[in-house]
Amino acid sequence: MDYFDDLPDTRTSLRGTSPEGDEVWLIRSISQKLYTCPGCRGRVEVGAEHVVVQTIGRAGGTRHAHWHRGCSDGVLLGLRGVRRVPAGESRRDRLEARGRRPVGRRDRRRPR
């Protein structure tokens, strides 16, 4: 666990896999409004440094929550294959694009 101390930071985010197989990203952020931390149910004040935990589901879709840095350690412990990634890869638009389900081929019947 010492390997990931003080991460995520301004240059590095963390990426891992949940037990359900979803991609989970831990991203450093500064809050621009008031949030409630799901770990302790405490307030994440405006301007506070915190961690955004962004989940990209295997079947598509994304969801995120704003955690206190200390509370997010519990999330990190439950992940497999955690690795460092450049913070630019964890931009919101990129993660939301990853969460969109690819459009499959439609099952169209060919005319005879």
N, C-alpha and C positions, 0 to 999 in steps of 0.2 A: 504494500500500500504506500510505502514511502516514495515509490517511483512517481506517484501522481500527486504528491503534496503540492499545495498551492496551485493546482490546476482545476479547472480551466483558467486561463489568463487571457490577456489581450491578444496574444499571438497563437495560442494553442487551445483547441477544444478537445474533448474526449468523445470517442465513439465506441460503443459496445453493442452486445446483443442481449436482450432480455431472455429469461427462461422460456417465454412463449415464442421466441424467434423474431421479435420486432427489433428494428434498429433503434438504439437510444443514443442521443447526442446530449452532452453536457456542455453548455455554452455560457461564458461569462457575460454578464450584462449589468447595466446600471438602470434601476427602475425609473420609469417616467410617470408612473402612477402607483397607487396603493394596491398591493397584492396580498393574498393570504397564502402563507407557506403550507403546503399539504403535509409536510413532515411534522410540524409542531403546532399548526393552526395559528401561529403568531403572525404579526403584520410585517410585511416587507415594505419599509417606508420609501417614500419618493426620494430618489437620489442615492439609495443604498446599493452597494455592490452585492450581487446575488448570482445564482446559477439558474439558467433556463434549461429545463429538462424537456427536450423535444423527442417525441416518440413517433416513428414512422412504422405504421402497421404493415404486416406482411401482405395483407389483402388490400392495401391502399389506405390512404387517409393519414392525417397527422393530428397530433394533439400536443399541447405543451403546458407546463406548469412552472411557476416561479418559486424557487426554493432558497432558503438561507444557505449560505455556503456550508456551514456545519451540518445542517440537516441533509444535504445532498450526498454526504458520505455514505449514508445507508443505501441510497440508490446505486451508487458506484459498487458497493460490495455485492449486490445482487446481479451484476452484469458479467457476461463471459466475453473473452476476447477483447478487452478494453485496450485501445491504442490511442496515441496522440495523433491529431490531424491538424493541419493549418487552419487557423480561425476563418480564413476566407471560404473554406469548404462548407462551413456551417452557417452561411448567410441564410436568412429566412427564405428568400426566393428559391434558393437551391434546394433547401430541405422540403419545401412545399412541392416543388417539381418532382422530387423523388417519391413523394407520397401519392402522386396521381397514378391511378391504375392505368397501365398501358391498354390501349384500345385493341381488342382482339379481332380476329377475322370473324366476320359475321357468317352465320350459317345460312347461306342463300342457296336456294334450289335453282339449278340451271334449267332454262326452258328447253323443252325437247323438240 
